[in-house]
Amino acid sequence: MTTAAVIVAAGRGSRAGGETPKQWQMLSDRPVLAHTLDAFRGRVGRLVVVIHPDDRPRAEAVAGDALLVTGGASRDAS
């Protein structure tokens, strides 16, 4: 059996403030999502990241071997 982590990062993060969604805001010179992925790497068999379609280029730059999937129109659809 393989364990997977699904990281939902498709939101726009408006409550976090700023013009950039929170998963793309910088923390120690890296996007928050990069830190999140690192926390799971080596602990699960598969990483799946749900992204907003507009964020694919950014996500590809930090995802490594994680599977990128496009989120739905709402949180529950993702």
C-alpha positions, 0 to 999 in steps of 0.5 A: 500500500502506498500512502499519499498526501494531497496538498490543496493549494488552489485557493487565492488566499485573500484572507492572508492579505497581499496581492499574491496567494499565500502558497506563493508568498515568500518565506525565507526566500522560498514560496510557502508551498515549497516548505510544505512539500519539503515537510512531506517528502520522504514521509509519504509515498506520493505527493499530490498538489491541487493547484489553480490553473493559472499557477501551473508554471509556478507549481512546476518550478517547485513541485519536483516529482509531485503530481500536479492536478487542477482544482475545481471551481470551489473548495469542495470541488477540489 
